[in-house]
Amino acid sequence: MWEEDEDRLVNKSQKDDFLNLSFLPKTFKDFFLPAGFPASVSDDYLDYMLLQFPTNVTGWICHTLVTSSLLKAIGVGSFSRASIAASTAAIQWVSKDGLGAIGRLVIGGRFGTLFDDDPKQWRMYADIIGSAGSIFELSTQLYPEFFLPLASLGNLTKAIARGLKDPSFRVIQNHFSISANLGEIAAKEEVWEVTAQLIGLALGILIMDSPWIQDSYFIHAFTWLGIRLLHLWLRYKSLYVLQFRTINFKRARILVRSHVLYDSVPGYPNANKEEELFAWEIFLQPNILFGGSMETMISEDFNPLVKALLELYAQEKYILFVNQRGSKVLNYYVTFKVGATNLAVLKSLWHVYWLHQYQQEHDINDILAWLSESFLVLEDGFAAFLSQLEDAGWSQHQIILKVPNNILFEDDDSAL
């Protein structure tokens, strides 16, 4: 018995030493990792960085292959030995960079609100879109006469990818920072990034120097494709290990569904593992339309039904209605009152899942009666849900369910 306990303590100590990287020289740790590691960062920081590193290496290898195609396309060591005047090449290069800048401008100005909710998804999409941009650039070697449109399209696509990548990664960096050390984490990220860049460039040069790459464009292209697919797989794996404590729509759905079905709430590690990286809100079930107008929600007997709903939801900051066809629910509409908060959005989501789960036990043809019955369990059920959230390690201060700002109405007779 004592020997087993001692063995367990030894194994735990060895595991802790490995996680703390105590076997590495202090100089090395100080150079690559934030001060106070591992206590100064979140638990998933090292797992992410170890997968991020080979991801960046493969990315820079691909960069060297693509750059080679661009240079060959304008006559620098191309297979056809064709050349273009230096001034013309410079004009083309500046033109494509200018078009790319427009792409970043559009992304930053138009889609800036997307990234806090789901940075993992947008970081992954950034790499996929960037890969598509590289295909345009890789094609310039086949069609040098179309260098400007192909290179410009490639640069525009990659600029859009960068516009998605940079803000989403800032959210990820902020997630790592748990001791007011965001600046240091960003600086150490540069260390990892530049080291990966140097290794990737060196390996890319070695690959490009091989005869089978120099003599065949198609081997060149297939080599790029293979490494790019490896790069995307590594990116996916690095994002998969992230464990966000914030409650976005995807994780909120997981938490609410678990509570309604099983009267339990998973902790943040399990919820993040269950979260689908590529899932879009519009395709998830039950289908919920947030922020619609009352006219959209109700097609007949508008005024009497609105009055009944306002009375039913008098104590709530949202109004929930159901769109059905016969005995089948098609989707749920939720509109919000002025002053609604993210907690109201979460409550409406819990309400929807309860209605969806127990619709077979009620007469859904009488919608008002069905909704009225749901209020018998709403308050106690949602209060129990919030309590379990706290017990499972979630915080109400980290709910990032934004209230749609397109439709907000005052709770008075003017709504009629």
Buried (B, 14 or more C-beta within 10 A) or exposed (E): EEEEEEEEEEEEEEEEEEEBBEEEEEEEBEEBBBEEBBEBBBEBBBBBBEBBBBBBBBBBBBBBBBBBBBBBBBBEEBEEEEEBEEEEBEEBBEBBBEBBEEBBEBBBEEBEEBBBBBBBBBBBBBBBBBBBBBBBBBBBBBEBEBBBBBBBBBBBBBBBBBBBBBBBBBBBBBBBBBEEBBEBBBEBBEEBBEBBBEBBBBBBEEBBEEEEBBEEBEBBBEBBBEBBEBBBEBBBBBBBBBBBBBBBBBBBBBBBBBBBEEEEBBBBEBBBEBBEBEBEBEEEEBBBBBBBEBEBBBEEEEEEBBEBBBEBBEEBBBBBBBBBEEEEBEBBBBBBBEEBEBBBBBBBBBBBBBBBEBBEEBEBEEBEEBBEBBEEBBEEBBEBBBEBBEEBEBEEEBBBBBBBEEBBBEBEEEBE
